[in-house]
Amino acid sequence: MRRHLEHPFRRPVGERARAQFAALAAALEHDARPRVLDAGCGTGASTLCLARRHPDALVIGVDKSAHRLQSGQRALGAADAPPNALLLRCDVVDFWLLAAAADWRFAAQYLLYPNPWPKPEHVQRRWPGHPVLPALLACGGRLELRTNWKTYADEWCRALQLANVPWQVDCSNEPQPISPFESKYRASGHLLWRVQADSAFRSATG
Ligand SMILES: C[S@@+](CC[C@H](N)C(=O)[O-])C[C@H]1O[C@@H](n2cnc3c(N)ncnc32)[C@H](O)[C@@H]1O
């Protein structure tokens, strides 16, 4: 984590992601609404839910799975869909790198039940240990990570501590789950962990 925080991630971004991000940035050029990111949004159900919770913001759901996004795209077409949600099929690693390079600042970023990659050797695939972490933090805003795996929450707290970003962790007891995975784990009686942070408070040395 320290190494990633000290050295920029230089992975080249694919042409497809570059073109998608450029099209999105052009479409939003005159859009002054605060932006909220739903990273790894799956079907996009959480994106629609967040759009209803943040009616003054534009909520952008990003996922790499076309299959999962299909149902979200259908839901976005419904008459009662919130007008302030959009879904993008893109690798969110590329998205964070491009957004950070373009100086985008999100009002909030949600990371709801990311793939756990549970083996010890997978640590660099989990977002707190991933080389994209500095770009993610540079995109700013209030961060909210939810997971049913305490180790993942602990790793986030450690990464945020190393990056000098104040955080708090608790068990999420929201009466209304935000995402399908949250619903599934809640129904199975899992403890649901929530890490919240505000990367705007990052210190100058962070
Ligand atoms: C466990 S699912 C959670 C989906 C949703 N957030 C929820 O809580 O119901 C993890 C999602 O992250 C997406 N994902 C994983 N790695 C990704 C990446 N690098 N870029 C974009 N999406 C990614 C997967 O396609 C999948 O839809």
The ligand as an SDF file (V2000), in Angstrom:
LIG
                    3D

 27 29  0  0  0  0  0  0  0  0999 V2000
  -19.8470   -8.7430   -6.1580 C   0  0  0  0  0  0  0  0  0  0  0  0
  -20.4300   -7.7660   -7.5000 S   0  0  0  0  0  0  0  0  0  0  0  0
  -21.2550   -6.4250   -6.6450 C   0  0  0  0  0  0  0  0  0  0  0  0
  -22.1980   -5.6860   -7.5430 C   0  0  0  0  0  0  0  0  0  0  0  0
  -22.9680   -4.5320   -6.8680 C   0  0  0  0  0  0  0  0  0  0  0  0
  -22.0870   -3.4660   -6.4570 N   0  0  0  0  0  0  0  0  0  0  0  0
  -23.7640   -5.0090   -5.6940 C   0  0  0  0  0  0  0  0  0  0  0  0
  -23.4120   -4.6730   -4.5440 O   0  0  0  0  0  0  0  0  0  0  0  0
  -24.7760   -5.6820   -5.9070 O   0  0  0  0  0  0  0  0  0  0  0  0
  -18.9030   -6.9790   -8.0320 C   0  0  0  0  0  0  0  0  0  0  0  0
  -19.0730   -6.2200   -9.3350 C   0  0  0  0  0  0  0  0  0  0  0  0
  -17.8620   -5.5400   -9.6120 O   0  0  0  0  0  0  0  0  0  0  0  0
  -17.6250   -5.6090  -11.0010 C   0  0  0  0  0  0  0  0  0  0  0  0
  -16.1910   -5.4090  -11.2070 N   0  0  0  0  0  0  0  0  0  0  0  0
  -15.1680   -6.1070  -10.6800 C   0  0  0  0  0  0  0  0  0  0  0  0
  -13.9890   -5.6360  -11.1020 N   0  0  0  0  0  0  0  0  0  0  0  0
  -14.2750   -4.5900  -11.9230 C   0  0  0  0  0  0  0  0  0  0  0  0
  -13.4900   -3.6940  -12.6760 C   0  0  0  0  0  0  0  0  0  0  0  0
  -12.1490   -3.7680  -12.6680 N   0  0  0  0  0  0  0  0  0  0  0  0
  -14.1150   -2.7580  -13.4130 N   0  0  0  0  0  0  0  0  0  0  0  0
  -15.4650   -2.6720  -13.4320 C   0  0  0  0  0  0  0  0  0  0  0  0
  -16.2670   -3.4930  -12.7460 N   0  0  0  0  0  0  0  0  0  0  0  0
  -15.6900   -4.4390  -11.9980 C   0  0  0  0  0  0  0  0  0  0  0  0
  -18.1260   -6.9780  -11.4100 C   0  0  0  0  0  0  0  0  0  0  0  0
  -18.4150   -7.0280  -12.8040 O   0  0  0  0  0  0  0  0  0  0  0  0
  -19.3590   -7.1070  -10.5410 C   0  0  0  0  0  0  0  0  0  0  0  0
  -20.5090   -6.6320  -11.2080 O   0  0  0  0  0  0  0  0  0  0  0  0
  1  2  1  0
  2  3  1  0
  2 10  1  0
  3  4  1  0
  4  5  1  0
  5  6  1  0
  5  7  1  0
  7  8  2  0
  7  9  1  0
 10 11  1  0
 11 12  1  0
 11 26  1  0
 12 13  1  0
 13 14  1  0
 13 24  1  0
 14 15  1  0
 14 23  1  0
 15 16  2  0
 16 17  1  0
 17 18  1  0
 17 23  2  0
 18 19  1  0
 18 20  2  0
 20 21  1  0
 21 22  2  0
 22 23  1  0
 24 25  1  0
 24 26  1  0
 26 27  1  0
M  CHG  2   2   1   9  -1
M  END
$$$$
